[in-house]
Amino acid sequence: MANPFVHIELMTQDVESAKKFYAGLLDWKLEDIPGMVYTMINVGEGTGGGMMKNPVPGVPDHWLPYILVDNVAASTKKAQSLGATIAKDVTEIPDFGWFSVIIDPTGAAFGLWQSKEGM
């Protein structure tokens, strides 16, 4: 399938409570990433994700899905040309890839993700 959902991220003001809740509810493996304030979610089979402190003050806690693209810069520009708003322009995560966050014309948020080569 072209452009699958590849990562789903929880943005929350209370990461510790979220980790406790989801670890108790679901059979997820939660792994804090050394040197980062980020927790990876390994669900076993299917699309995993992560948790982090919500970086935008006043925005309610929410889940944000990421969609795989071949070229995040080109896809971000294309989304904007189709009426989307760019909430976070293309940003690199060293050693992993690049992402942007888009608000579609209906107001729904999602991320675009491009992996570094070989990932």
N, C-alpha and C positions, 0 to 999 in steps of 0.2 A: 504494500500500500504506500503510495506517495504521501509524504508529509504527515506521518503519524504523530500522535501525542507521545512525547518521550519523557516527560518529567512533570510532576505536579508539586507545587510548592505551597506550604502553609506559611503565610505571613501573619504573625501574632504578636501581641504585646506581652504574652506570658508563655514563653517557650517551655519552661519547666512543667507547668500545668498541662500543656498540650502533650508533651512527651509522656507524662504519667497517664493521661487519659487514653491516648492511642495505644500505648504499650499494654494497658490493661484490657482494652476493648478488642484489639486485633493482634494477629500473629505477625507483627512487623518487627524487623531488626532495626533498631535505631543506633546510629553511630555518629558520635561527635567528631568533626573533622579537626585534627590538630592544627593550631595556628589560625583557625577561622572560627567565627561565631556562627556555626552552621551544623545542622544535624541531618545526615543522610537517612532516607527511609528506604530500606530494602524490603520489598514485599514478596520476594521470591519470584514467582511467575507474574509477568505483567509489568505495567509501568510503575516505577517507583518515583521517589521524589525527595523532598527535603523540607526542613523547617528552619525558620529564622525569625528574628525580631523584626516586626514590621517597621521598615525604615521611613514611612511617610506618616507624620503626626496627623491625627484626626481621621485617618482612613480606617474603617472597621477591619477587624481580622477577617481574612479570606483565603481561599485556595486559588492559586493561579496556575493554569495549565500552560505547558510549553509545547510548541509544534516544531518539528524538525524541518529545516529548510537547507538548501544547498548554499545559499548566499544570503546571509542575514541583512546585509546592507541593502542589497537590491530588493529583497522582499519587504523590508521596512519602508523603502521609498514607494514601492508599488502599493502597499497598504494605504499609505498617506494619499496617493493619487486616487485611490478608490473611496476616499472619505474618512479614513481612520485618523485618529489623533495619536501622536507619538508621546507616550507617557514617560518612557526612558529610551533614549536613543541608543544606538549600538554601543555595547560595552564589552570589553574583553574580560574573561576570567582566565588569568594566566594558566597555561598548561592544559586547559580544558576546552575553551571555545569562546563564542561570542553570543550575546543575547540582546534583544530589545523587548520593550513592553508596549503593547498597542491597545488602544481603546477603539473597538470597531464602531461603525456608525450607529449601532443600536445602544451603545454604552457598555458593552461587555468587554472585559479585559482579558488578554492572553499574552503569552510571550512567544517570541520566535527564537529558535536555538540553532546555531551552527557549530558542530563539533570541530575541533582541530583535526587535521589529517591523521588517519590511523586510529581514531577512537571509535 
